[in-house]
């Protein structure tokens, strides 16, 4: 397979993955979004590790650098955002202490 055909194949897979991801996420009900987001942190952690492994390879072109760097940045942002949202969601379930009476 020539280099140009391989590039077209990789870009096609990337575009299809973006389209499929958008379609799946847009169909998720609002009530399920936060629990699903917290559950996908592991998947995005795998994306970050995989991107770092690809960036660590010795033989790659500029396209691989750009896609790998974007995968690390966007995957990391998604993991951090997922943990922040999960923490806020769990705060809603903590028992609140009743307000203390004012001392006069």
C-alpha positions in Angstrom: 0.0 0.0 0.0 1.4 3.4 -0.9 2.0 6.1 1.5 -0.8 8.3 0.1 -3.4 5.4 0.2 -2.4 4.7 3.8 -2.9 8.4 4.7 -6.4 8.5 2.9 -7.3 5.3 4.8 -6.2 6.7 8.2 -8.1 10.0 7.6 -11.2 8.1 6.5 -11.1 6.1 9.7 -10.7 9.3 11.7 -13.6 11.0 10.0 -15.8 8.0 10.5 -14.9 7.7 14.2 -15.7 11.4 14.7 -19.1 11.1 13.0 -20.0 7.9 14.9 -18.9 9.4 18.2 -21.0 12.5 17.6 -24.1 10.4 16.6 -23.8 8.2 19.6 -23.2 11.0 22.1 -26.0 13.2 20.7 -28.5 10.3 21.3 -27.7 10.0 25.1 -30.4 11.4 27.4 -29.4 14.3 29.6 -29.9 12.2 32.8 -27.4 9.6 31.7 -24.7 12.0 30.4 -22.9 12.6 33.7 -22.7 8.9 34.7 -21.6 7.9 31.2 -19.0 10.7 31.2 -17.5 9.4 34.5 -17.5 5.9 33.1 -15.6 6.9 29.9 -12.6 8.3 31.8 -10.9 4.9 31.6 -11.4 4.8 27.8 -9.9 8.3 27.5 -7.0 7.2 29.7 -6.3 4.4 27.3 -6.4 7.0 24.4 -3.9 9.1 26.2 -1.5 6.2 26.9 -1.9 5.0 23.3 -1.2 8.4 21.9 1.9 8.7 24.1 3.1 5.3 22.9 2.7 6.4 19.2 4.5 9.7 19.9 7.3 7.7 21.4 7.9 5.7 18.2 11.0 6.7 16.3 9.6 6.8 12.8 6.7 9.1 12.2 5.8 11.9 10.0 4.3 15.3 10.8 0.7 14.0 10.5 1.4 11.4 13.2 2.9 14.2 15.4 -0.2 16.4 15.0 -2.8 13.6 15.5 -0.8 12.2 18.5 -0.4 15.5 20.1 -4.1 16.3 19.6 -5.0 12.9 21.1 -3.0 13.5 24.2 -4.3 17.1 24.7 -8.0 16.3 24.0 -7.9 13.0 25.8 -6.3 14.6 28.9 -8.9 17.4 28.9 -11.7 14.9 28.7 -10.3 12.8 31.6 -9.9 15.9 33.8 -13.3 17.2 32.8 -14.8 13.8 33.5 -13.3 13.7 37.0 -14.5 17.3 37.8 -18.0 16.5 36.6 -18.1 13.2 38.6 -16.9 15.0 41.7 -19.6 17.6 41.4 -22.2 14.8 40.8 -21.1 13.0 43.9 -21.2 16.2 46.0 -25.0 16.3 45.3 -25.4 12.9 47.1 -23.5 13.8 50.3 -25.6 14.4 53.4 -25.8 18.1 54.2 -25.4 19.2 57.8 -28.3 21.3 59.1 -27.5 25.0 59.6 -26.1 25.8 63.0 -28.2 28.2 65.1 -26.7 31.7 65.5 -25.2 32.5 68.8 -26.7 35.7 70.3 
